[in-house]
Amino acid sequence: MNTNIKKNILLLIIILTASTVGIIAYIGTNFFAYNKQNKAIKIIQKDMRTIFSETKIPSKECPECIDKYFAELKSKDWRIRRNAIYKIINVKPDRAKKPLKKALTDKNSSVRAVAAFALGSFKDKTAIDSLYKLAKTDKSENVRTSAVSALGKINTPNTINKLHSLLNSPKKDVQENTLYVLGQLKIHLH
């Protein structure tokens, strides 16, 4: 059975058996946040497929390629910078974390969103404060969504505390995405 159909059936069962309006509201918000996060992730995945189809991505055993990707992070063209991050995600060099943290401050929102995604994929604990700041203050909803998701992937007590505080954000998208991430981590809200 299609995964989306299963999710919708499960959601319907939960809603029908819910005994309070609060539970229904929680599930509705969680489902809405899931759709937003899913959309942002699909955009990133589509970008990655396009880039990987256009570029032969070498294996981790290509140190000169990694140096080339780091150089591309300094390009004037935001697409080249974004694509470099996708390539870095694929080879996952240990020394990528510092340049990726710098990319969190890029002037282009696509670059910032992909950098947040990458740092979450690397589970970079040193990026927690920067990702938290992005989730709270970035102008781009996609960047905020990526930052919240990345915090969830890192999943430490510190990130859980930061995610809990994001529930009080004035930005509705941050609240919804945070609620979804905490739900995925099975964190109980008090």
N, C-alpha and C positions, 0 to 999 in steps of 0.2 A: 504494500500500500504506500502511496506517495507520502513522504515525510511531512509535507505541509498539511495534508489531509489528516494524518495522525495527530499533528499538533492541534489542528482546529477541533478535531473530535475530542481530544483530551481537554482542551480549553472549554468546550461546550459542556462536557461532563462536570468539570470543576464548577463552572458557573451555575449549572442546574442544581448542584448539591450544596452550593454555598449557603450558609445560614445567615450571613449578615451582609449589609450593603457595603461595609468596609472591605470585605474580602473581594467582592465583585469589582469595586473601584481599584483595588490593588492589582488584580489580574488584568483589568482593562488597560491600566497604565503600563504594566509590565509588557503586555502584548504590543502596545503602541511603540514603546521604546525598542522592543525586539525588532519591529519592522524598520525603524529608523537606523538602528545599528546594522541590521542585515543589509540595508541599502548602501550604507557607507562602505561596508566590507566588500560588497559585490562590486562597487566602483573600483576599489583598490585591486581586487582580484582581476577585473577586466583589464585595468592598466597593466598589471603584471603579465597577463597572457599576451597582450599586445607587444610589450617590450621583449618578452622572452621569445616570441615568434620572429621578431625583427633582429634579435641579437643572439649570437651564440654565447651562452653563459658558460664560462669555464668552471672547472671543479675547484675545490678548496686548495688544491696543490698549485695554484697559479698566483704566487705573491706579486708578480709584476702587474697582473690584471687588477688586483686589489688596489695597488698604488694608483693605477689609472682611474679607478672608480673614485678614490679619494680626491684626485685632481679634478674630476668631473663635478664634484660637489662645489667647486669654486667657479663654475661656469656662470656666465651672465644670463644664460637661457635657463629658465626655471624647469623646463621639461628635461633638460639634460641633468640638472641637479636631482630632480625627482627620480629619473630613470637610474641614476647612479645609486640611489638608496635602494631601489628594488634589486639591483645587482648585488649590493652589499648584503641584503637580506638573504639572498640565495647562497652566498658563500660563507656568511656568518663569521668573519674574522674577529678575534677577540679585541683587536685594537680599533674596532669600528665605533665603539660606544661614545668616545669623546667627539668625533666629527658629527655623529648623529645627534648628540645633545646640542651641538652648535646649530644644526639644521632646524631644531625646534624654534629658533628665533628668525628663520628665513622670512623674507618679506612676502613670499608666495604661500598661500594657505595649503595648496596641494603638497608642497614640499614639507610643510610643518606636519600635516596629517600623516603622511607616509613615514616621516621620521618618528612620530609618536608610535605608530603601528610597529615599526622596526624595533624600537626600544622595548616595547611590550613583548614582542616575539623573543627578544634576547633576555627577557626577565631582568633587565638592568635596574638593580636596586638603587644605584647612584642617580638615576633619572627621576626618582619618585617626586621630589619637590618641584622639578621643572614641569613634569607632566601634570601635577596638581595645579600649578599656576596656570598652565594652558587650559585645563578643564574649567577653571574659574573665570578666566579673563579673556580668552581669545575671542576675536570678533567672528570667527568662522564656526558655524555649527558643526561642520565636518571635522574640524580640528578638535573641538571640544569632545565630540563623540569618540574620535580616535584616542584622545588622551584618557578619557574615562575607561575605555576598553583596555588600554595598555596598563592602567593601574590595576585593573582586575586580573590581567595576565600575570603581573608581577606577584600579586597575592601574598603579601606579608602582613603582619599585624599593623605595621605603619600604613600600608596602603588601605587596609580595611578601615582604619580610623579616618583617613583622608576621604575615602568614599562616603563614610557616614556623614562627615561634615558637608560633603557636596549635596546631600539631600536637602540642605537648607539654602541652596543656591537660588538667587532670584531668577535664574534662567530655567524655564520649564524643561527644555531639552536636556539640560544637565541633570535635573532631578529625575527625569524619566529614564535616561540612559544609566544613571547610577543605580536606580532601583532595579533595572534589568540586570546589570552586572552583579549586584549583590545577590539577586535571586539565582543567577547562574552559579554563584559561589556557595549558594545555600546558606547565606548569612541571615540569621534571624534578626528582625528589627524589633527594638523594644519601644 
